[in-house]
Amino acid sequence: MRSVTVTTAVTEIADYNAQRVALALQNVGSVRVFVSNDPIDVSGKGWPVDPGVALSFSVADGDQPWLQFFAQAATGAAELRIYEGYSA
């Protein structure tokens, strides 16, 4: 597990990795964060993750966790805790 500080600037939180089969994140900050696999208009088109909320992507659920992901805070800064799972 690792932590990433996300500000109002678009921040890469996970690079593309074909071996990644799961990606989970939790917003442990105090402001809303938006998450997207597209770095364009993250706050407008991204998935909102409120403080205390977790979001996960898993191959088993039909998701695409291997994609590159970006995040952007609505205001100020927030800390995301990120877990990545990989296939052997």
N, C-alpha and C positions, 0 to 999 in steps of 0.2 A: 504494500500500500504506500501511496505517496500523496503529498499535498501540493496543490498549485494555487497560487494567489491569482485571482482573476480581477481585472480592473475594467474600466469602460473601453479600453482598447481590446480589440479581438486578440485572443490568446489561444495558441494551439495547446490542447490538453492531452491529445493522444495522436501520435503519428500513424500513418498507414502501416499496418502489419498483417500480412496474410495469415500468420500463425495465431493471431488473437481470436479466441472463441468466446470471450466474455469481457464486458467492460461495465463497471459499476462506478457510480459517483454519488457523493452526498455533499450537499451544500451545508457546510458548518458555519457559514458566515451569517450576516444579519441583513443582507439585501438579496433581492431576486437576481438570478443568473440565467442567461439563455444559452442553450447548447445546440449546436448544429454541425452537420458534416460538410457544410458549405460556408466558407469564410465571408461570403457576401451577404450583408444585411442580417447578421446573426441575431441582433435584438429584435428585428422585425419579423423574421421567418423561423427563428430557432424555438426550441422547446423550453418553456419557462420552468425553472426549478427554484421554488421558494426556499427560504431558510429552513433547515431541518429536513428537507425532502431529499429522497434518494431516487436515482434513475438508473436502470440497468438495461443492457443490450446483451443478448445471448443467441448464439447460433441455434441452440435447442429451441428457442422461441421463434425462429425465423428471422431474426434481426441480422444486421451486418456489422458486428462489432469490430471488424478488421479495418473499417474505414478511418480516415483521418477525422478528428473531431476538434471543434473550436468552441470557446465559451466567451461570454462578455457579460459583465455586471451591468445592471440597470443604472446604478449610481455607485460611487465610491469603489470599494473593493470587497471581495468575498473569498473565502478559502474553500476549495473543493478537495475532498478526499477521494482518491481514485484508486480503484483496484482493477487489474488486468489479469485475465486468465488465458493461458496459452495451451495449444495442443502439443503433443509430444513430437 
